[in-house]
Amino acid sequence: MKRHTIQPAEGFNVLTTSARSQMATMVLAVGESTGGPDNRHPDQDQWLYILSGEGRAVVEGQTVDLAPGVLLLIETGEAHEIRCTGGAPLETFSIYAPPAY
């Protein structure tokens, strides 16, 4: 499996930001991942909703399978990685509170 870590600028699109929250979409190609053991949002909760595709999240060492309709809460300070494991891109919608980017 190809491993490629993206930063928020690639495949990541902030849709809107308010004083207290932010909405964004992210697309990971097959085999791509973002984050890792050092990836933490020090001041934000992240709600990650899976729109399409399949993937796997590792949050604080716990593995969560991702599929359309799954809603995952990544709490403030939790280390996390998101990986596309299916045969099609993984498309997600996130809400950050407060804004992260």
C-alpha positions as CSV (number, residue, x, y, z in Angstrom):
1,M,0.0,0.0,0.0
2,K,1.3,3.4,-1.0
3,R,1.9,5.8,2.0
4,H,1.6,9.5,1.4
5,T,0.9,12.0,4.1
6,I,-0.9,15.2,3.0
7,Q,-0.9,18.5,4.8
8,P,-4.1,20.5,5.1
9,A,-3.5,22.4,1.9
10,E,-3.6,19.3,-0.4
11,G,-7.0,17.7,-0.8
12,F,-8.3,19.9,2.1
13,N,-10.8,22.7,1.6
14,V,-12.1,25.0,4.3
15,L,-15.7,25.8,3.5
16,T,-16.5,28.4,6.1
17,T,-15.3,29.7,9.4
18,S,-17.0,31.4,12.3
19,A,-15.7,32.7,15.6
20,R,-16.4,29.4,17.2
21,S,-16.2,26.7,14.5
22,Q,-15.0,25.8,11.1
23,M,-16.2,23.4,8.3
24,A,-13.9,21.7,5.9
25,T,-13.8,18.8,3.4
26,M,-11.0,16.5,2.7
27,V,-10.3,13.9,0.0
28,L,-7.7,11.2,0.4
29,A,-6.7,9.2,-2.7
30,V,-6.4,5.4,-2.4
31,G,-3.5,4.6,-0.1
32,E,-3.1,8.2,1.1
33,S,-3.1,9.2,4.8
34,T,-2.9,12.3,6.8
35,G,-1.8,12.8,10.4
36,G,0.1,10.3,12.6
37,P,1.2,9.9,16.2
38,D,2.3,13.5,16.4
39,N,-0.8,15.0,14.8
40,R,-2.9,16.7,17.4
41,H,-5.2,19.7,17.5
42,P,-4.2,21.2,20.8
43,D,-7.3,23.4,21.2
44,Q,-9.9,21.9,18.9
45,D,-12.4,19.0,18.8
46,Q,-12.8,17.6,15.3
47,W,-16.0,15.9,14.2
48,L,-15.2,13.8,11.1
49,Y,-18.1,12.6,9.0
50,I,-17.5,10.1,6.1
51,L,-19.2,11.0,2.9
52,S,-17.8,8.2,0.7
53,G,-15.1,5.7,0.4
54,E,-13.5,3.5,3.1
55,G,-10.8,4.1,5.5
56,R,-9.3,3.6,8.9
57,A,-8.7,6.1,11.7
58,V,-6.2,5.6,14.5
59,V,-7.1,7.8,17.5
60,E,-4.9,7.6,20.5
61,G,-3.9,4.1,19.5
62,Q,-7.5,2.9,18.9
63,T,-8.5,1.8,15.4
64,V,-11.8,2.8,13.9
65,D,-13.1,1.6,10.5
66,L,-14.5,4.4,8.4
67,A,-17.4,4.0,5.9
68,P,-20.1,6.3,4.6
69,G,-22.3,7.6,7.4
70,V,-19.7,7.1,10.2
71,L,-19.3,10.1,12.5
72,L,-16.1,10.2,14.5
73,L,-15.2,12.6,17.3
74,I,-11.5,13.3,17.7
75,E,-11.2,15.2,21.0
76,T,-8.9,18.1,21.8
77,G,-5.3,16.9,22.0
78,E,-5.9,13.3,20.7
79,A,-3.2,12.0,18.3
80,H,-4.9,10.8,15.1
81,E,-4.2,9.5,11.6
82,I,-6.8,9.0,8.8
83,R,-6.1,6.6,6.0
84,C,-7.9,5.7,2.8
85,T,-8.0,1.9,2.7
86,G,-10.7,1.3,0.0
87,G,-10.6,1.1,-3.8
88,A,-11.9,4.7,-4.2
89,P,-11.1,8.1,-2.6
90,L,-12.1,8.7,1.0
91,E,-14.2,11.9,1.1
92,T,-14.8,13.5,4.5
93,F,-16.5,16.5,6.1
94,S,-15.1,17.9,9.3
95,I,-16.2,20.4,11.9
96,Y,-13.5,21.9,14.1
97,A,-14.5,23.7,17.3
98,P,-12.9,26.2,17.6
99,P,-11.4,26.8,14.2
100,A,-8.1,25.0,13.5
101,Y,-7.0,26.4,10.1
